[in-house]
Amino acid sequence: MKSERKERAKQRLDAARERLRSPKESIFKRIARLLTHRLLLTVVLIVLQIAVLLVMILACGRYFVHFYVICVLISMLVVLYLLNKRGHPDYKIAWMLIILPFPIFGGLLYLLLGGSWSSSRSLKRMERLEILRHSILSGDENATQSFVSQHPDAANQMRYIYATSSCPPYVNTETEYLPIGEVYYARMVEELKKAKHYIFLQYFIIKEGEMWNTILSILEEKAAQGVDVRVIYDDIGCLFTLPKRYSQELEKRGIACAVFNPFRPVASLRLNNRDHRKLCIVDGVVGFTGGINLSDEYINQWERFGHWKDTGILLRGQAVWSLTAMFLSCWDYTKNIEEKMDNYRPDPSVFGTFQTDGVVQPYNSNPGNESVGAAVYMNLISRAKRYLYITTPYLVIDDAMTNALCAAALSGVDVRIITPHIPDKRYVFMLTQAHYIPLLEAGVKIYEYTPGFIHSKTFAVDDEFGVVGTVNLDYRSFYLHYEDGVWMYKSGAVAAIRDDFLSTQALSQPVLLEEATRVSWLKRFGLSLLRVIAPLM
């Protein structure tokens, strides 16, 4: 007995020593990974490039006057270009406030960081694919007419979305609102297992863990059965979550993969335009989208910022064809190919089995295509008559949207917004809070989700209109990223979005005007500066 106690004591001591050793080993491993991470290597290369540039400038000191004059001319030309360029005024002002005080490097900085990353050749290829996508998309105009005749505002919104994103409205589509990541994940796994022809996944973030590993095993199994399995992931979004050349690993497993806009070690941030879409498409008949990426925090298997609240939408029927076309146009663009998209169109007879659940209109928003994501939100804000419920992780909006929200509240519309209480990015959270005061003064009710971080992007309006998608209320989503959403009229999902909003509000604390204004002058000054440069963040 005594020897057994000694043995158990020795085992407990060994286990304690192992626990003490493990953190040190994990720290060393983390440091080693950091030192060899491609981002660090990229930063080193960029710093070296900048250092070489500075050395060249200093070495040519006797020509400084000439260099100064050239830089000032460049800055003046850039300012003139910005003044005449079509684009958001806040973005122009932010750049001019950088260029004018620093004429030597301001103009050069804009040429490096402010322009589009896409070459004219790339833009032409994207435009050609968009035309091809438009040619294969068509909704049921006769069927939707019976809906829109009841509501001219709905007809106007449908026409706008179709004109700007080439995505028509559909009937014969069932909607299922998914109020939390865990439900989204369970439904996604269930539908992936049913795939017979193809599986298309397009996500901003993929991270190895329970969620992705489970999905990956299904993808491998389906690929082995002859199902066409494809994955698109954004290289910046996955910079810290996937190993370098992970696409090659997927290809070895029989899964075709494309990496959107790869991150390269060049002293230029023309990689601002990211693929922020989240799409899962099964056989062109079932489609998912929403705010949920393929990473464990989205299903609360890993706690980062408290409880992670996110949402999605599941579509069955005709409207999934628009999501499929979005994926294929992005795939062809990334791979520099042109496929016959009609080969992936499901048999029309399949759609007759689906019930009509109002009008469903998926849409895509690309950098430069009329800022569709922002315009859809503005349309909903301006047309709300009874209530407007919004969830968003970020509230970094321009004066036009601020004024629209204030006008809606002042006209008697019940405007409510839920934002996170625990932020994922401190400076963005400060920017979000900086927008509270004018909204609260106008009567907008703002709540912070106290259990943690809310990442969902939803609108519910008057029990008639609803949107679920990937578009945040910030400049990056509106003007820089590739995004998608689903606009709905008279769909059952609209009531579900409303009810989920009210349930989430019950877990949130109201933001009071007295608290929002109780800020030191120094912090107010900092927030004012942040608001000025918000379009560049």
C-alpha positions, 0 to 999 in steps of 0.5 A: 500500500505504501509503495502504491502511494509513493508511486501515485505521488511520483506520478503526480510529481511527474505530471506537475513537472510536465505541466511546468515544462509544457508552457516553456516548450510551447513558448519556444515553439511559438517564438520559433514559428514567429521568427520563421513566419512569412509575415515577419520575413515580408516585413524584414524585406519591406524594411530593407527596401525602404532603407535602401530608398532612404540611403539612395536619397541621402546619398544624392543630398546635393540634388535634394532641391531637385528631388524636393521639387519633383516630390511636390509636383507629384503631390500636387498632381495626386491632389488634383487627381483625387479631387477629380476622381470618382470616389468617397469624399471621406477617403479623398479628404483622409489622403489629402490630410496626409499629402498636403502637410508632407509634400515630399513623401505624401504623393509617393505614399499615395502611389504606393498605398492608395491606388488599386492593386489591380492592373488594367489587364486584371480589371479587364479580365474581371469585367469580362467575367462579370459580363459572362456571369450576367449573361447566365443569371436570370430570375423569374420576372413574372413570379416576382412581379406579384410581390413587387406590385404590392410594394413599390419600394421593394421593386425599386430595391430589386431593380437597383441590386440587379442593375449594379450587381447583375443578380436578379430576384428569385422565388422558388427559394426557401430561406432558413435563418441560422442564429448562431455559428454552432447551428450554421456548422451543424447544418453545413456538415449535414448538407456537405454529406449529401453532395453528389456533383460539386462543393464550392467553398469560399471563405476569408478565414480558414483555420485548422481546428475542430470545425475545419478538420471535420469539414476537410474530412468530408471534402476529402471523402467527397473528392474521392467519390468523384465530387468536384470539390473546390476551395477559395481562401483569402491569403491575408485572411489566412496569413496566421491561420494556415501554413504557407502553400496550404493550397498545395496540401489541399491539392494533394488531397484531391481538393482544387484550391485557389488563393485570392490575391496572394500576399507578397513581400513588396513595399506596397499595400495594393493588396487592400482589396480582400475577398471577404465573402463566405460561401458554401454551395452544394450542387447549386441547390443549397447555399450558405452565407453570412458572417461565419468563417471556418474557424473554431471561435465562430462555433465557440469551441475556442474563446477569444473575445467572450461568447462569439455571436454570429449568424448565417442564412441557408438558401434552397432553390433558385437563388443559389444559382447567383451564389454559384455564379459568384463563386465561379467568376471569382474562381476563374478570375483567380485561376485566370481561366474561363469555364462554361458556367452553364455546365454547373447549372442544376436541372430546372426541374429540381427547383419546382420542389421548393416552396416560394418563401417571398423574394430572395435576391443574393448580391455581390459587392466589389470594389468600385461597383457602385458600393452596392453593400453600402447602397443596399443598407442605405436603401433599407434605412431610408425606407424603414417606417416602423422599425430598423434593427441592425447588428454589426461588429463595427460601426465606422460609418460616414456622415451620409449614413449617420445622417440617414440613421438619425433622420429615421430615428427623428421621424419616429422609426424605432432604430436599434443597433447592437455592437460588441461589448468585448472588441476584437480590435481596440482601435476599431472599437474606439472608432465605433464608440466615437460614432455613438454620440450623434446617433444617441442624440437623435434617438437611435438606441444602441446596445453592446452585446455583453457576453462577448463579441458580435460578428453578425451583419443583419438588417431587419425592417418592418417585418418585410425586409431583411439582409444577412451577409458579409458586409460590415458597417465600415469603409473596408467592407463598403469600398475595398473588399469583395463581399456578398449578401442576401436581400429578402422581401416577405421571407420567413427568415425576416421574422427570424432575424427580428426575433433573434435581434430581440433575444440578443438585445436582452443579453446586451446593455444599453449605451446611455448618452451620459456615459458616451459623452463622459470622455476626457478631452484628450480621448475626444481629440484622439477619437477625432483623429481616428475618425479622420483617417478611418477610411484608410484603416 
